[in-house]
Structures are given as structure tokens and as C-alpha cells.
Amino acid sequence: MIYPWQSLAWSRLYHRFEDDQLPHALLLTGYRGVGKLSFARHLSATALCEAPTADGACGQCQSCHLVQAGTHPDLFMLQPEEAGKQIRVDSVRDLIEFINLSSRYGRAKVALIEPADAMNISSANSLLKTLEEPPAGTLLILVSSQPHRLPITIRSRCQILDFQAPDRAQSLSWLQEEIDVTEQRASELLAMAHGAPLYACELADDEVLKIRNAFFQDALEVLRGKLPVSQFSSRYEKQLSAQVLQWIQSWLEDLVRLALQNSATIRNPDLAQDLQRLSKVLDLQEIYHLQDRLYDYLRFHGRVNLNTQMVLEDIMFNWQSALRLGKGRN
């Protein structure tokens, strides 16, 4: 499926496909929730289709039916065995073996890796030779919301297609139609999602918002000294994910914006009052330090076995420290 904000990128890429000028390796990047994987799947189906058109795969031929059923012998989808885990070297070797086999249908062979940044160093290195010298007719599509986690040796061997969040008016219109919400609610969700419409749809899920809001309120209780850090970390250690770390990151970014009197661009407008109060007792240097630590946790999340309880305690102790320092200066 191609989303409205991807139509220009698709049109340009399809013309290259039509002229047999597609690169052998593409790296699709951009914020989570802008439709990179959907675009990659659409391209995969088109490359394998027996009668593709400017809109993509025909959806009617045998190849299309096999792609839809997930059984096409010339399509290899590589993802972690579990969400948030690494793509290991043995899995990449299976992909390489697939690529070196002859096409069963005499057309393209497509390998799709998502998220590509889940490859560890060994698995990424094992892919290098294939990226450099792929067999004829091979298309490798890597998808990543965090391309900085990929070795430069991988990135340099791919042509990068970067997907930016669509303009606000287009996002608002699409989101209101997709999930039937008011313009104000759509605007709040988009702010939380960094302007990414599909991520905004995820955040519209009541259960996701419940977890986010409960986590935030309990974090406030820790910062107010009403909830022990150890109790907080025990409560949430099993829920710690890249998404939760990104929530914390967005709250810290908003605190900095509010401390600098830049409230117009905050990403969590529904939490504005609590964040505004926190921003007034804030030591910016300590918050910058905490942001660096959080960035490291995000960078290593899924690559190494982090002790999630210790991660949460470290974040909250540092956050408490930043607020205490701020209070002492006011």
C-alpha cells in the first residue's frame, strides 16, 4: 500500500523500475510511523508481479497471490524472531543462501530486512559481500527508523530513500478520516507522534495511551518523592521498550522547550500543565546529561541485554537529581 504522502516518491521509483534502473540495495529511512515498511512491501510485490502498472502490483497474477499469502519462493522477509531482539548472523546467512539460489519464477529475487538496525555487528558484516556483489536480478530492501545504528559500511552500499513526515494539513486530514477523531484530537496525536500519521494511529489506541499515561503519572510521583524509585522500576521493568524510552525522550525534550519559553512546539500537549510545572524547577545541564544517557540506552536497546530495572532506576535517579538542583537555584 502506498499512502498519499508517498505518491511522489513511488512515482519516481517506479519510473526507475520501469527503465530497469533500480539500485540493487535500498535503505528506507525516516521516523517510525511514516509507512516505510508498507512502501517496501509494495515495492517487493511490484518487483515480483507478472504485470505491474504505475500503481504497483496487479494483485491478480500467481506471483501476487503468492506474495499475499506470504509463500512466494522469491521473496525473503527477515525480521527478528521476537520484537525488540537482534537479527542474528545465522538468519542473515539464511538470507544470503536464498539470494544465491536461482529465481523460481524467473523474475526478481527480493530480500526485505526490517528493522535493519536490529542486525548485530556480526550479522551486518556477514551481509557486506552480498551488498557489494549481489547476483543479477536481486533487490535488497532495508528498512530502518534508526539508520545511525547501522554500520557506515552497510549504509554506504545502499541508496537511501528518506521518508519525512507529511505536512501537517495532509496528516490531519488523513488521520481524521482514518480513525474518526476531532481535529484537536488528531493534532494532539500527531504532536505525540512527531508528525508521523501511522504512529499517531497507534497512540490513538486506548490501551497504549493508558500505559503511557500511567507511566508518566507514576514518574511524577517518583519526582515528587511520593513513590520510591525501586518500586517504580519493579512495576515497569517488564514494560520497558524502545517506545517507552522514546516517550521519556519526548518528555525531556518538551521540558527543555518549556524551560526555554518555546511551548509552541511541544510534543505532548495533553501533559503540558505537568510538564510546565516541572520545567520551572529544572537544571538544563543535568537534563542534557540525562538526554545523552537516554540516547545511549536507545542506541543499545535490542542489541545488548540491558538490565531494565537498573536502566529505569538510573533514569529516574538522574531526573530527580536534575530537579533537585533546579529547586536549589530558584
N, C-alpha and C positions, 0 to 999 in steps of 0.2 A: 504493500500500500504506500502510495505517495501522498503526503499531507500537502495542503495548499501552499505552505511556506517553502516547500521543497521543489516546486514545479520547475523553477528556472534551473536549479542545479541538475534536476533529472533531464530536462530538455538538452542541456549542454552535454551531459554524459551520454545520453542516448545517441546523439549525433556522432560521438566518437566511437561508440559501439557499432553503429551502422557502417562507419567507414573503416571498421576493423583497426581502430586506433586506441583501444582501451589499454591502459598500462597493465602489466601483469600483476601488480600489487597495489591495492588501495588501502589507505588508512583513513577511516571515517572518524572524525573527532567533533567535539562540541559538548555543551552542557548535557547532563543527564536530562532526559525527557524532551528532546527535540526531534526524536524519531529516527535516530541513526540506524538502529537495528532493523526497523521496518524498511528503511531505504535499502539496506544491504540485502534483505530478503527479496525485495522487489527486483533488485539488480540480478541476484542469483537466479531467480525464476526466469527472468528475461534472457539471460545468457544461455540457459538450457532449453528454452522454448523452441518448438519447431516452426512457429510462425509469429515471431514477435512483431509488435507495432510500436508506434511512437508512445503509446500509453503503457507499454510494457508487455509482459507475457500474455498470450491469448487466453489462457485459463481453460482451454478446451482440448488441447492435444494430449497425447500419452505422457509426454515429459511433464506437462503442467499438473496432470493428475498425480503423478508420482511425487512431484515436489510438494503438492498439497497434502499428500498422505505421509510425507516425511520418509519416503522409501526410495528416492531417486539414487541410483548407484553412482552417479557422477557428481553428487553433492555431499560434502562432508561438513558437518557442523561441529565445531569444537568449542565446548564451554566447560567450566569447572564441574566436577562431579556434584558439588554442593555449592550453593550460593555463598559468596564470600571466601571460598577456598581457592587454592592455587591451581593453575593448569600445569600439570607435571610433565616431565620430559618424556615419559612413556606415551602419553597421549599425543604429544607432538610427533613422536616417531610413527605412531599410527597414521597421523595425517600425512606425513611425508611418504609413507608406503602407499597410501591411497593416491597421492599425486603422481607417483611414478608408474602406476598402472595405466593401461590403455583405457580410453573412454569407452564405456559400454555402448553408448548411443552415437558415437562418432562426432559429437559436438564438443562443447567446452567441458572442462572439469573445474568445479568451483569448490573452494575451501573457505569457510567463513569462521573466523575466530572472534569470540565475544564473551567477556571483555578481554581484549588482547593484553591489557596491562595485568591480567591475572597470571600470565606466564612468569615463572621464576627465572632466575638468571640462566640456569642450565637449559630450560625448555626454550627460552628465547634464543640462546646461542645455537641450539640444535636446528633452529629454523633458518638461520642465516644463509646457508648454502642454497637452500631451496628458493629463498627470496632473490638471491643473486642470479641463479640459473634455473628458473622453473622450466619444466617441459612445455613444449609448444601447446597452445590452447588452454593453458592453465590460468585461472583467475583466483588470486588470493585476496580476500576482503577482511581486513582487521577493523574492529570497532572498539573505540575507547573513549570514555569520558575523562580519563586521566592520562593522556599520552605522555606526560612528563615522567610517568612511571616506567615507560618503555625505554630500553637502551637506545642510544642515539644510532647504533648500528642497525637497529630494526627500522627506526623512523626514516633514516636516510635512504633506505631501499624501497620505500613506498611513496606513492604520490598521495599527498594529504588533501582530503576534501573536508573542510571545516564547516560545520553547521552552526550558525549563530541562532540565537533565539529570534523568532519573528518579531516584527514591530508590534507595539502594544495594541494598536487598534485591531489588527488581524488576529492576535492571540485572544483578545477579549471576545470578539465576535465568534470565533471558533469554540472557545470554552463555554460560553453561554449556551450555544446551540448543542454542544456535546453533552453537558451534564445538567442543563436546565437550571441555572442559578442566576441571581441578580447580577447586574454589572458591578455593584460594590463587592459582592462576594467573589466574583471572578477576579476582580482587581486584587483583592487580598490574597487569594490563592496564587496568582501569578507572581506577586511580590515574594511570597514564601518560596516559590519555585524558581527564582532567579529568571523569570520570564519564560520558562520552558513549559509549554502547554500540556504535554503528556505527564510531566511530573506534577503539575497543578491538578490534573485529574486524579493522580494517586493521593494527593493530600486532601482531596475532597472526600475521600473515604473516611467515614466517621471513626472507624477503629484506629486508623493511622493517626488521626488528629487527637483521639483520646490518649494514645500513648505519648504523643508529642507534648500535649498539654499537661499530662500528669507528670512527665519527666521534668518539664520546666517548673511547675509549681513545687515539686519536691526539691529541685535545685535551689529555688528561692528559699525554701525552709532551711536548707543547709547554710546558705549565705547569711540568713538571719540568726543562725545559731540555734535553731529550734529542732533540727534533725541532725544526728551525728553522721559524719561522713561515712563511717563504716557501715551504718545501717542503710544509707543511701546506696552505697556501692554494692552491698549484698542484694538489695532489692532489684537493681538494674543490670548486674553483671552479665546475665544471660541474654539481655536485650541489646547489649552494646553492638552496634553495627556501623558500617560506613555512613548510613543515613543518619543515625543518632549523632555521630561525630560531626556531620555536616550541619545538623541543627544547632549544635553548640557553637560551631564556627560562625553560623549566621547570626546568632545572638551576640557573640562577641563583636562581630563587625558592626551590628546595629548600636551596641554600646559605644563604640568609638565614634560612629557618626553622630550620635546624640550628644556625646561629650564635646564634639566639635561644632555643635549647633547646626547639624545637617540632617534634620529629621525628614526631609522630603524624600529621601531615597532608602529609608529603612525597609528591610525585607520581611519584617514580622509586625505589621501594623496592628494585628489583634493583640499583641503583647506590649504595645507601645507604652502604656502607663507604667507597668512594672519596670520595663527597660529604662524609661526616662528617670525613674527614681534611682535605679542602680547607677546610672551614668553620672549622677551628681556626687557619688562617693567613690569615684574611680581614679586609680592611678594608671594613666595611659601607658607608661613604660612597662608596668607589670602586665597589663593586658596584652601589649605587643609581644612580650615574652611568652605569655600563655598561648597566644595565637601561633607562635613558632612551634611550640611543643605539640599543639593540636595538629598542625600541618605534618609534623613528623609521624604522629600516630596514624593519620590518614594515609600517609605515604607507605607505611609499613603494614597497614591493616590488610589481612588476607595473604600477606607474604611471609610473615613470621608469626609464631604462636604467641601473641600478646596475652599477658595476664590481665583480663578485662577488669577485674576488681581493682588491681593496682592502677590501671590506666584511669579509671573513674576517680579513684582517691587522689591521684596526682593532679588531675584537672581541677577537682573541687578544692583541694588544699591551696593550689596556686590562685584560684579565683577568690577564695576567702582572703588570702594574703593581699591581693590587689585591692580589694575593697577596704580592708582594714587600713592599709597605707593611705588610701584616698580619704578615709574618715579623719585620719590624723592630721591631714593638711587642710581641712575645712573648718 
